[in-house]
Amino acid sequence: MILLAFLFPRRYTRTSDFAFVIGFYALAKALELYDRPIFTALHFASGHTLKHLSAAAAGFCILRMLEKRKPVVAEL
């Protein structure tokens, strides 16, 4: 999928926002992996809870990107 994104020209602006989406998703996976140590350290939220917040942030980034993007004008 990433290879296809590099092979074809962009049709819309704000494609770099996908970096934030991937970052929040990676954070969610790490929080899921360290669920118990996070709860032991914080005592008020587990990694599972924080995973859901991180995944929601990724979803928000996608929504924001779709709201703000514009078509790329082809240069001739």
N, C-alpha and C positions, 0 to 999 in steps of 0.2 A: 504494500500500500504506500509506504513512504517512497519507494522507488518510482511509482507511478506519479506521485505528487511532484517529483523533481523532473520527470520526463515531459510533462505537459505544462503549457504556460498557465499562469494564474488567470482566472476569470473575475475574481473579486479581490478587494483589498482586505487587510487584516488577517491574512493567512498565518502570520507569525503568532497569532493568539493561540494557535494549537500547541505551541511550546508550553504555555501555562496549563493547558488542559492535560498534556502529558505529564507535566511536573506534579500537578495535584493528584493525578492518578497514581503516579509512582509513590507519592507521599502516602496515599490511602493504602497501598499495598504494604508499605513499610509499617504503618500504624497497625494494620491487621496482623502482621507477623510478630510484632512486639506488644501484643495486647496485654498480657499479664505483667511484664516489667513496667509498662507505662502506668497501669493501675496501681502497682506497688509504689511507684515513685510519686504519683499525683494524689492518690486516695480520693479523688472526686470524679474522675473520668477515666474510662478505660480506652485502650487503643481502638476497640471496636466502635465506641462512640465517636472518637475523633476521626476514625476512618469515614464514617458517614458524613461528617462535616466537610472533610476534604473532598469527598466525591461530590457533594453538593456544590462546593466551590468550583469544581471542574465543570459541572453542568451550568453554573452561572456564567462561567467564561465563554462557553459555547453560545448561550443565549445572548450575551453582550456582543459577541462577535457578529452574530446574525443580525442584531439590531443596527449595528454601526457600519457594516460593510457596504461598499459601493462597487459597482461594476468597474473593471479596469478598462480604460480606453486604449484600444490598440493603436500603437504608433506606427505610421507608415513612412 
